[in-house]
């Protein structure tokens, strides 16, 4: 695991105090400290991959400068292609090499051949998909001349390695994040307090929601679906939806909140996605940084919506399939992306636009319908193989009619209660970036809420159990 809770609780205050102490010297000293702290943070998991992070960062740093200073269109394009090949090559080797080798070997075996397969057992570097995409955005934006590349290598390294979001996002564009490392920062008490509140909410979602759902989900998905009641299978799929939401959005809230302690603003990555009224609306609310990345750097370059309808549908399916593959080297992730593409295509054909108004109680039938489609796709995301996912869904439907229950006893009441609390709070505060933002309540009520959340976290948290964030593996 990248870090333990105890180490992080000591690590963060030390980094924070030194960071603001260095403000009296210079901005460059602050950035240098961020780089040192980020590399220590990353190296805590496995120091051997620090070299990979450094090489990746400096390659794109120099290519960005070259692209900016070069006027020959062909040379600029070659430099961009080099950046794409280098970064995607890193991803391809560490994330997909073994997968493709085994798939090719299996294909050859189907033709009666007996290939001598040699493959490497490579440990996937934590966060490699996130920091390579962030670094790629730098060279692509430089090629498009959307901003001037940074000449200070310390500021650039701080941009790529900034520890709160490096291992699981949000994926920040260079044009949005890099300038924040090139201008003086002043400690803002109000922003820091709001950051702590957002981090508290993120910890609640991770520990009280995701970590309580996890053992129940593991037990249900690990059982034989042919002997499991249908409604229990449905509960398992729904609980996984809340597990992955609490886990991933919880990390994002912690990252955004911690970043604000350092005077850095990261983009909102989740916006109550389970209150969506269409699949298009869902992808405006779920993992926003990745969705917008694929939209701007894959979907639009393919032609986006400015093409014929068949080509537009193809562009959408390509984008969703690549998005699925980005999550991991498994056909289940590709199927998950493909399903979302298929769910979205009818909206494209009909010309429907994602809703822009706030969700209301009158929209609940549509919200529930979209949520169930998302849950269906999550079964593929959670399963190890396509056959396992299909079997799970087959028995979910079949046994919901023939053997629906009993359900009581399969899902602890505390899990149901915690999810209910989450939904009520997020619905009540759905117009805010996070539920604890700008609460117009008496001081004693607000502090009472904070105390309840801290108590729930303390009671649920088990220091003997390592509950790594799901997206660390991506």
GUNU-753298 format. One record per residue (C-alpha): residue in three letters; x, y, z. Coordinates in steps of 0.25 Angstrom, whole numbers, plus 5000, padded with zeros to 4 digits. Layout:
{atom ALA; {X; Y; Z}}
...
% end
This chain:
{atom UNK; {5000; 5000; 5000}}
{atom UNK; {5005; 5014; 4997}}
{atom UNK; {5004; 5019; 5011}}
{atom UNK; {4997; 5016; 5024}}
{atom UNK; {4988; 5025; 5031}}
{atom UNK; {4997; 5028; 5042}}
{atom UNK; {5009; 5031; 5033}}
{atom UNK; {5000; 5041; 5025}}
{atom UNK; {4995; 5048; 5037}}
{atom UNK; {5009; 5051; 5041}}
{atom UNK; {5014; 5054; 5027}}
{atom UNK; {5003; 5064; 5024}}
{atom UNK; {5005; 5074; 5035}}
{atom UNK; {5020; 5074; 5034}}
{atom UNK; {5019; 5077; 5019}}
{atom UNK; {5009; 5087; 5021}}
{atom UNK; {5017; 5095; 5032}}
{atom UNK; {5030; 5094; 5024}}
{atom UNK; {5023; 5099; 5011}}
{atom UNK; {5017; 5111; 5017}}
{atom UNK; {5030; 5114; 5025}}
{atom UNK; {5038; 5114; 5012}}
{atom UNK; {5028; 5125; 5007}}
{atom UNK; {5038; 5135; 5013}}
{atom UNK; {5049; 5131; 5004}}
{atom UNK; {5043; 5129; 4990}}
{atom UNK; {5032; 5123; 4982}}
{atom UNK; {5043; 5113; 4976}}
{atom UNK; {5047; 5108; 4989}}
{atom UNK; {5032; 5105; 4992}}
{atom UNK; {5031; 5098; 4978}}
{atom UNK; {5044; 5090; 4981}}
{atom UNK; {5038; 5086; 4995}}
{atom UNK; {5026; 5081; 4988}}
{atom UNK; {5034; 5073; 4978}}
{atom UNK; {5042; 5066; 4990}}
{atom UNK; {5030; 5063; 4998}}
{atom UNK; {5023; 5058; 4986}}
{atom UNK; {5034; 5048; 4982}}
{atom UNK; {5035; 5044; 4996}}
{atom UNK; {5020; 5041; 4996}}
{atom UNK; {5021; 5033; 4983}}
{atom UNK; {5034; 5026; 4987}}
{atom UNK; {5027; 5021; 5000}}
{atom UNK; {5020; 5011; 4991}}
{atom UNK; {5032; 5006; 4983}}
{atom UNK; {5044; 5015; 4981}}
{atom UNK; {5048; 5008; 4968}}
{atom UNK; {5037; 5015; 4960}}
{atom UNK; {5042; 5029; 4964}}
{atom UNK; {5052; 5028; 4952}}
{atom UNK; {5040; 5025; 4943}}
{atom UNK; {5032; 5037; 4948}}
{atom UNK; {5045; 5046; 4947}}
{atom UNK; {5048; 5042; 4933}}
{atom UNK; {5034; 5043; 4928}}
{atom UNK; {5033; 5057; 4934}}
{atom UNK; {5046; 5062; 4928}}
{atom UNK; {5043; 5056; 4914}}
{atom UNK; {5030; 5064; 4913}}
{atom UNK; {5037; 5076; 4919}}
{atom UNK; {5047; 5077; 4908}}
{atom UNK; {5038; 5073; 4897}}
{atom UNK; {5029; 5084; 4901}}
{atom UNK; {5040; 5094; 4900}}
{atom UNK; {5044; 5089; 4887}}
{atom UNK; {5030; 5089; 4881}}
{atom UNK; {5028; 5103; 4886}}
{atom UNK; {5041; 5108; 4880}}
{atom UNK; {5040; 5101; 4867}}
{atom UNK; {5033; 5107; 4855}}
{atom UNK; {5034; 5095; 4845}}
{atom UNK; {5020; 5088; 4845}}
{atom UNK; {5026; 5075; 4842}}
{atom UNK; {5036; 5075; 4853}}
{atom UNK; {5026; 5080; 4863}}
{atom UNK; {5017; 5069; 4859}}
{atom UNK; {5028; 5059; 4861}}
{atom UNK; {5031; 5064; 4875}}
{atom UNK; {5017; 5062; 4878}}
{atom UNK; {5016; 5048; 4873}}
{atom UNK; {5029; 5045; 4881}}
{atom UNK; {5022; 5050; 4893}}
{atom UNK; {5010; 5041; 4890}}
{atom UNK; {5018; 5029; 4887}}
{atom UNK; {5026; 5031; 4899}}
{atom UNK; {5015; 5033; 4909}}
{atom UNK; {5006; 5022; 4903}}
{atom UNK; {5017; 5013; 4902}}
{atom UNK; {5019; 5014; 4917}}
{atom UNK; {5005; 5011; 4919}}
{atom UNK; {5005; 5000; 4909}}
{atom UNK; {5017; 4993; 4915}}
{atom UNK; {5013; 4994; 4930}}
{atom UNK; {4998; 4992; 4928}}
{atom UNK; {4995; 4984; 4916}}
{atom UNK; {5007; 4976; 4912}}
{atom UNK; {5004; 4963; 4919}}
{atom UNK; {4989; 4964; 4915}}
{atom UNK; {4992; 4965; 4900}}
{atom UNK; {5003; 4954; 4901}}
{atom UNK; {4993; 4945; 4907}}
{atom UNK; {4982; 4948; 4898}}
{atom UNK; {4991; 4946; 4885}}
{atom UNK; {4995; 4933; 4891}}
{atom UNK; {4981; 4929; 4894}}
{atom UNK; {4977; 4932; 4879}}
{atom UNK; {4989; 4924; 4874}}
{atom UNK; {4984; 4912; 4883}}
{atom UNK; {4971; 4913; 4877}}
{atom UNK; {4977; 4910; 4863}}
{atom UNK; {4984; 4898; 4869}}
{atom UNK; {4998; 4904; 4871}}
{atom UNK; {5006; 4903; 4884}}
{atom UNK; {5013; 4917; 4885}}
{atom UNK; {5025; 4918; 4895}}
{atom UNK; {5020; 4930; 4903}}
{atom UNK; {5030; 4938; 4910}}
{atom UNK; {5024; 4950; 4918}}
{atom UNK; {5028; 4959; 4929}}
{atom UNK; {5021; 4960; 4943}}
{atom UNK; {5021; 4975; 4944}}
{atom UNK; {5016; 4982; 4956}}
{atom UNK; {5007; 4993; 4951}}
{atom UNK; {5013; 5007; 4956}}
{atom UNK; {5002; 5014; 4965}}
{atom UNK; {4995; 5025; 4958}}
{atom UNK; {5003; 5023; 4944}}
{atom UNK; {4990; 5025; 4936}}
{atom UNK; {4987; 5039; 4943}}
{atom UNK; {5001; 5045; 4943}}
{atom UNK; {5004; 5041; 4928}}
{atom UNK; {4990; 5047; 4924}}
{atom UNK; {4993; 5059; 4931}}
{atom UNK; {5007; 5060; 4925}}
{atom UNK; {5001; 5057; 4911}}
{atom UNK; {4992; 5069; 4913}}
{atom UNK; {5004; 5078; 4914}}
{atom UNK; {5010; 5074; 4901}}
{atom UNK; {4997; 5074; 4893}}
{atom UNK; {4993; 5088; 4899}}
{atom UNK; {5007; 5093; 4895}}
{atom UNK; {5005; 5087; 4881}}
{atom UNK; {4992; 5094; 4880}}
{atom UNK; {4999; 5107; 4885}}
{atom UNK; {4988; 5108; 4896}}
{atom UNK; {4999; 5113; 4906}}
{atom UNK; {5014; 5116; 4907}}
{atom UNK; {5021; 5104; 4912}}
{atom UNK; {5028; 5106; 4926}}
{atom UNK; {5043; 5108; 4926}}
{atom UNK; {5045; 5106; 4941}}
{atom UNK; {5047; 5091; 4942}}
{atom UNK; {5044; 5092; 4957}}
{atom UNK; {5030; 5098; 4955}}
{atom UNK; {5028; 5087; 4944}}
{atom UNK; {5032; 5076; 4953}}
{atom UNK; {5023; 5081; 4964}}
{atom UNK; {5011; 5081; 4954}}
{atom UNK; {5013; 5067; 4950}}
{atom UNK; {5016; 5061; 4963}}
{atom UNK; {5007; 5069; 4973}}
{atom UNK; {5005; 5058; 4983}}
{atom UNK; {4990; 5061; 4987}}
{atom UNK; {4985; 5057; 4973}}
{atom UNK; {4996; 5050; 4967}}
{atom UNK; {4992; 5035; 4969}}
{atom UNK; {4977; 5036; 4966}}
{atom UNK; {4974; 5049; 4960}}
{atom UNK; {4967; 5058; 4957}}
{atom UNK; {4974; 5059; 4944}}
{atom UNK; {4978; 5073; 4943}}
{atom UNK; {4981; 5081; 4930}}
{atom UNK; {4994; 5088; 4929}}
{atom UNK; {4987; 5101; 4925}}
{atom UNK; {4979; 5100; 4938}}
{atom UNK; {4989; 5095; 4948}}
{atom UNK; {5003; 5099; 4944}}
{atom UNK; {5000; 5114; 4945}}
{atom UNK; {4997; 5112; 4960}}
{atom UNK; {5011; 5108; 4962}}
{atom UNK; {5017; 5120; 4955}}
{atom UNK; {5010; 5131; 4963}}
{atom UNK; {5012; 5134; 4978}}
{atom UNK; {5002; 5128; 4988}}
{atom UNK; {4997; 5133; 5001}}
{atom UNK; {4991; 5125; 5012}}
{atom UNK; {4976; 5127; 5011}}
{atom UNK; {4969; 5123; 5024}}
{atom UNK; {4955; 5122; 5019}}
{atom UNK; {4960; 5113; 5007}}
{atom UNK; {4968; 5104; 5016}}
{atom UNK; {4956; 5102; 5026}}
{atom UNK; {4947; 5099; 5014}}
{atom UNK; {4958; 5089; 5009}}
{atom UNK; {4958; 5082; 5022}}
{atom UNK; {4943; 5081; 5022}}
{atom UNK; {4943; 5075; 5008}}
{atom UNK; {4954; 5065; 5012}}
{atom UNK; {4946; 5061; 5024}}
{atom UNK; {4934; 5058; 5015}}
{atom UNK; {4943; 5050; 5006}}
{atom UNK; {4948; 5042; 5018}}
{atom UNK; {4934; 5039; 5022}}
{atom UNK; {4930; 5034; 5008}}
{atom UNK; {4943; 5025; 5008}}
{atom UNK; {4943; 5020; 5022}}
{atom UNK; {4928; 5020; 5025}}
{atom UNK; {4922; 5017; 5012}}
{atom UNK; {4932; 5010; 5003}}
{atom UNK; {4939; 5002; 5014}}
{atom UNK; {4926; 4997; 5020}}
{atom UNK; {4921; 4992; 5006}}
{atom UNK; {4934; 4985; 5002}}
{atom UNK; {4933; 4973; 5011}}
{atom UNK; {4918; 4971; 5007}}
{atom UNK; {4921; 4973; 4992}}
{atom UNK; {4932; 4963; 4993}}
{atom UNK; {4924; 4952; 5000}}
{atom UNK; {4912; 4954; 4990}}
{atom UNK; {4921; 4954; 4978}}
{atom UNK; {4929; 4943; 4983}}
{atom UNK; {4917; 4933; 4985}}
{atom UNK; {4911; 4924; 4975}}
{atom UNK; {4901; 4932; 4968}}
{atom UNK; {4893; 4920; 4964}}
{atom UNK; {4890; 4918; 4979}}
{atom UNK; {4889; 4932; 4984}}
{atom UNK; {4875; 4939; 4985}}
{atom UNK; {4872; 4949; 4973}}
{atom UNK; {4870; 4961; 4982}}
{atom UNK; {4883; 4958; 4989}}
{atom UNK; {4890; 4959; 4976}}
{atom UNK; {4883; 4972; 4973}}
{atom UNK; {4887; 4977; 4986}}
{atom UNK; {4902; 4973; 4983}}
{atom UNK; {4902; 4981; 4970}}
{atom UNK; {4896; 4993; 4976}}
{atom UNK; {4905; 4993; 4988}}
{atom UNK; {4917; 4992; 4979}}
{atom UNK; {4912; 5004; 4972}}
{atom UNK; {4912; 5012; 4985}}
{atom UNK; {4926; 5005; 4989}}
{atom UNK; {4933; 5010; 4976}}
{atom UNK; {4926; 5024; 4977}}
{atom UNK; {4930; 5026; 4992}}
{atom UNK; {4944; 5021; 4989}}
{atom UNK; {4947; 5029; 4977}}
{atom UNK; {4939; 5042; 4980}}
{atom UNK; {4944; 5041; 4994}}
{atom UNK; {4959; 5041; 4989}}
{atom UNK; {4956; 5052; 4980}}
{atom UNK; {4950; 5061; 4991}}
{atom UNK; {4962; 5058; 5000}}
{atom UNK; {4971; 5062; 4989}}
{atom UNK; {4964; 5074; 4986}}
{atom UNK; {4963; 5078; 5001}}
{atom UNK; {4977; 5075; 5004}}
{atom UNK; {4982; 5083; 4991}}
{atom UNK; {4974; 5096; 4997}}
{atom UNK; {4983; 5095; 5009}}
{atom UNK; {4994; 5098; 5000}}
{atom UNK; {4987; 5109; 4992}}
{atom UNK; {4985; 5100; 4980}}
{atom UNK; {4971; 5099; 4974}}
{atom UNK; {4968; 5085; 4967}}
{atom UNK; {4955; 5083; 4958}}
{atom UNK; {4943; 5077; 4963}}
{atom UNK; {4943; 5062; 4959}}
{atom UNK; {4929; 5057; 4964}}
{atom UNK; {4916; 5064; 4964}}
{atom UNK; {4905; 5055; 4970}}
{atom UNK; {4906; 5045; 4959}}
{atom UNK; {4895; 5036; 4964}}
{atom UNK; {4885; 5047; 4962}}
{atom UNK; {4887; 5047; 4947}}
{atom UNK; {4875; 5047; 4938}}
{atom UNK; {4882; 5042; 4926}}
{atom UNK; {4895; 5035; 4922}}
{atom UNK; {4900; 5047; 4916}}
{atom UNK; {4897; 5054; 4929}}
{atom UNK; {4904; 5043; 4937}}
{atom UNK; {4917; 5046; 4930}}
{atom UNK; {4916; 5061; 4932}}
{atom UNK; {4916; 5057; 4947}}
{atom UNK; {4925; 5045; 4948}}
{atom UNK; {4940; 5045; 4948}}
{atom UNK; {4939; 5059; 4941}}
{atom UNK; {4954; 5061; 4939}}
{atom UNK; {4955; 5048; 4931}}
{atom UNK; {4942; 5050; 4923}}
{atom UNK; {4946; 5064; 4919}}
{atom UNK; {4960; 5059; 4915}}
{atom UNK; {4955; 5048; 4906}}
{atom UNK; {4945; 5058; 4900}}
{atom UNK; {4956; 5068; 4897}}
{atom UNK; {4967; 5059; 4893}}
{atom UNK; {4960; 5048; 4886}}
{atom UNK; {4946; 5050; 4883}}
{atom UNK; {4947; 5064; 4877}}
{atom UNK; {4960; 5060; 4869}}
{atom UNK; {4952; 5048; 4863}}
{atom UNK; {4942; 5058; 4858}}
{atom UNK; {4933; 5059; 4870}}
{atom UNK; {4919; 5063; 4866}}
{atom UNK; {4923; 5071; 4854}}
{atom UNK; {4921; 5058; 4845}}
{atom UNK; {4911; 5049; 4839}}
{atom UNK; {4902; 5042; 4849}}
{atom UNK; {4908; 5028; 4847}}
{atom UNK; {4922; 5034; 4849}}
{atom UNK; {4918; 5041; 4861}}
{atom UNK; {4912; 5028; 4867}}
{atom UNK; {4926; 5022; 4863}}
{atom UNK; {4934; 5033; 4870}}
{atom UNK; {4925; 5031; 4883}}
{atom UNK; {4927; 5016; 4883}}
{atom UNK; {4942; 5018; 4881}}
{atom UNK; {4943; 5028; 4892}}
{atom UNK; {4935; 5019; 4902}}
{atom UNK; {4943; 5007; 4898}}
{atom UNK; {4957; 5014; 4900}}
{atom UNK; {4951; 5019; 4913}}
{atom UNK; {4948; 5005; 4918}}
{atom UNK; {4962; 5000; 4913}}
{atom UNK; {4969; 5012; 4921}}
{atom UNK; {4963; 5006; 4934}}
{atom UNK; {4970; 4993; 4932}}
{atom UNK; {4975; 4981; 4924}}
{atom UNK; {4963; 4973; 4924}}
{atom UNK; {4951; 4970; 4915}}
{atom UNK; {4942; 4973; 4926}}
{atom UNK; {4946; 4988; 4926}}
{atom UNK; {4945; 4989; 4911}}
{atom UNK; {4931; 4983; 4912}}
{atom UNK; {4927; 4993; 4923}}
{atom UNK; {4932; 5004; 4914}}
{atom UNK; {4924; 4998; 4902}}
{atom UNK; {4911; 4997; 4910}}
{atom UNK; {4912; 5012; 4914}}
{atom UNK; {4914; 5015; 4899}}
{atom UNK; {4902; 5007; 4895}}
{atom UNK; {4894; 5013; 4906}}
{atom UNK; {4898; 5027; 4901}}
{atom UNK; {4896; 5025; 4886}}
{atom UNK; {4880; 5026; 4887}}
{atom UNK; {4882; 5040; 4893}}
{atom UNK; {4891; 5044; 4882}}
{atom UNK; {4882; 5038; 4871}}
{atom UNK; {4870; 5045; 4877}}
{atom UNK; {4877; 5058; 4878}}
{atom UNK; {4875; 5059; 4893}}
{atom UNK; {4884; 5068; 4901}}
{atom UNK; {4888; 5065; 4916}}
{atom UNK; {4879; 5072; 4926}}
{atom UNK; {4885; 5085; 4931}}
{atom UNK; {4875; 5088; 4942}}
{atom UNK; {4876; 5083; 4956}}
{atom UNK; {4870; 5069; 4959}}
{atom UNK; {4856; 5070; 4966}}
{atom UNK; {4847; 5059; 4973}}
{atom UNK; {4839; 5059; 4960}}
{atom UNK; {4851; 5054; 4953}}
{atom UNK; {4852; 5041; 4962}}
{atom UNK; {4847; 5031; 4952}}
{atom UNK; {4858; 5035; 4942}}
{atom UNK; {4868; 5036; 4952}}
{atom UNK; {4865; 5022; 4957}}
{atom UNK; {4865; 5017; 4942}}
{atom UNK; {4879; 5023; 4939}}
{atom UNK; {4884; 5018; 4952}}
{atom UNK; {4880; 5003; 4949}}
{atom UNK; {4887; 5004; 4936}}
{atom UNK; {4899; 5009; 4942}}
{atom UNK; {4898; 4998; 4953}}
{atom UNK; {4897; 4987; 4941}}
{atom UNK; {4910; 4992; 4935}}
{atom UNK; {4917; 4992; 4949}}
{atom UNK; {4915; 4977; 4950}}
{atom UNK; {4925; 4976; 4938}}
{atom UNK; {4934; 4986; 4944}}
{atom UNK; {4934; 4977; 4957}}
{atom UNK; {4935; 4964; 4951}}
{atom UNK; {4948; 4957; 4947}}
{atom UNK; {4943; 4951; 4934}}
{atom UNK; {4932; 4954; 4924}}
{atom UNK; {4926; 4940; 4927}}
{atom UNK; {4926; 4943; 4942}}
{atom UNK; {4918; 4956; 4939}}
{atom UNK; {4908; 4950; 4930}}
{atom UNK; {4906; 4938; 4940}}
{atom UNK; {4903; 4948; 4951}}
{atom UNK; {4893; 4956; 4943}}
{atom UNK; {4887; 4944; 4938}}
{atom UNK; {4884; 4938; 4952}}
{atom UNK; {4880; 4952; 4957}}
{atom UNK; {4869; 4953; 4947}}
{atom UNK; {4865; 4938; 4948}}
{atom UNK; {4865; 4937; 4963}}
{atom UNK; {4858; 4950; 4965}}
{atom UNK; {4846; 4943; 4960}}
{atom UNK; {4848; 4929; 4965}}
{atom UNK; {4856; 4931; 4978}}
{atom UNK; {4856; 4946; 4981}}
{atom UNK; {4859; 4945; 4996}}
{atom UNK; {4862; 4945; 5007}}
{atom UNK; {4870; 4958; 5008}}
{atom UNK; {4870; 4962; 5022}}
{atom UNK; {4883; 4957; 5029}}
{atom UNK; {4890; 4958; 5016}}
{atom UNK; {4892; 4973; 5017}}
{atom UNK; {4895; 4979; 5030}}
{atom UNK; {4886; 4990; 5035}}
{atom UNK; {4898; 4999; 5037}}
{atom UNK; {4902; 4999; 5023}}
{atom UNK; {4887; 5002; 5018}}
{atom UNK; {4887; 5013; 5028}}
{atom UNK; {4900; 5020; 5024}}
{atom UNK; {4896; 5019; 5009}}
{atom UNK; {4883; 5026; 5013}}
{atom UNK; {4890; 5037; 5021}}
{atom UNK; {4899; 5039; 5009}}
{atom UNK; {4887; 5040; 4999}}
{atom UNK; {4879; 5050; 5008}}
{atom UNK; {4891; 5059; 5011}}
{atom UNK; {4896; 5059; 4996}}
{atom UNK; {4881; 5062; 4991}}
{atom UNK; {4880; 5073; 5002}}
{atom UNK; {4893; 5080; 4998}}
{atom UNK; {4893; 5076; 4983}}
{atom UNK; {4896; 5090; 4978}}
{atom UNK; {4909; 5091; 4985}}
{atom UNK; {4923; 5086; 4982}}
{atom UNK; {4922; 5077; 4994}}
{atom UNK; {4912; 5076; 5005}}
{atom UNK; {4919; 5083; 5016}}
{atom UNK; {4922; 5096; 5008}}
{atom UNK; {4915; 5109; 5012}}
{atom UNK; {4906; 5103; 5022}}
{atom UNK; {4897; 5114; 5027}}
{atom UNK; {4895; 5108; 5041}}
{atom UNK; {4898; 5112; 5055}}
{atom UNK; {4912; 5110; 5059}}
{atom UNK; {4909; 5099; 5069}}
{atom UNK; {4900; 5092; 5059}}
{atom UNK; {4912; 5092; 5049}}
{atom UNK; {4922; 5087; 5059}}
{atom UNK; {4912; 5076; 5063}}
{atom UNK; {4911; 5071; 5049}}
{atom UNK; {4926; 5071; 5048}}
{atom UNK; {4927; 5063; 5061}}
{atom UNK; {4917; 5053; 5057}}
{atom UNK; {4925; 5050; 5044}}
{atom UNK; {4938; 5049; 5052}}
{atom UNK; {4931; 5040; 5061}}
{atom UNK; {4926; 5031; 5050}}
{atom UNK; {4939; 5031; 5043}}
{atom UNK; {4946; 5027; 5057}}
{atom UNK; {4936; 5016; 5060}}
{atom UNK; {4937; 5010; 5046}}
{atom UNK; {4951; 5011; 5043}}
{atom UNK; {4960; 4999; 5046}}
{atom UNK; {4975; 5001; 5047}}
{atom UNK; {4978; 4987; 5045}}
{atom UNK; {4971; 4986; 5032}}
{atom UNK; {4977; 4992; 5019}}
{atom UNK; {4966; 4997; 5010}}
{atom UNK; {4974; 5003; 4998}}
{atom UNK; {4967; 5012; 4989}}
{atom UNK; {4961; 5005; 4977}}
{atom UNK; {4966; 5014; 4967}}
{atom UNK; {4981; 5013; 4972}}
{atom UNK; {4981; 5001; 4963}}
{atom UNK; {4978; 5009; 4950}}
% end
